[in-house]
Amino acid sequence: MSRKYKFHNFSGLYFVSFATVYWLDIFTRQVYFSVLADSVNYCRAEKGMELYAYCFMPSHVHFIFRSADEQPMELIQAYKKHTAKKVLETIKNNPQESRKDWLLWMFERAGKKQSNVSKYQFWQHHNKPIELWSEKVIKQKIDYIHNNPVESGFVTNAIDWKYSSARNYQEDHTVLEIDSIGFFG
């Protein structure tokens, strides 16, 4: 099926968003956020990911990224596949996860609706890539990403959301390292 959003410029800078099936709030525990962060570190080291901004929300992820290998679609697919496998494994093995049976049932239910899914579907299939073509548009998307937790009511100041590059822009690199776009101080 053709989608409005596609990766056309393989060396371009992109804004992407992707969500869990049914917009389930999965990333509510440190252990699940750690899977997302560890997967970014892996993709940066092994898959040529250049990450310029990010935000991990309870049900979705935002990135501004570039693929150094000029394979943005494959990079995001690899990230989503790896995180899905690891988060599902973590849910299954987490004795503190009170929603375990329900979550697994929901992922299995979503998987049954897709002919290309063998058992569980964790992420929605689309990524909505938008190529960023100017400094103004890049700044708009960074502001959008960083204000997402504020708009959602989780924090009153964007730098207070632990899993956001808003902290990196304040010289706090404790969660993830990001790459420099160049025109930001």
Helices and strands as residue ranges (DSSP letters): E 14-19, G 21-23, H 30-46, E 49-56, E 60-67, H 72-92, H 100-112, E 130-131, H 135-151, G 158-160, G 168-170
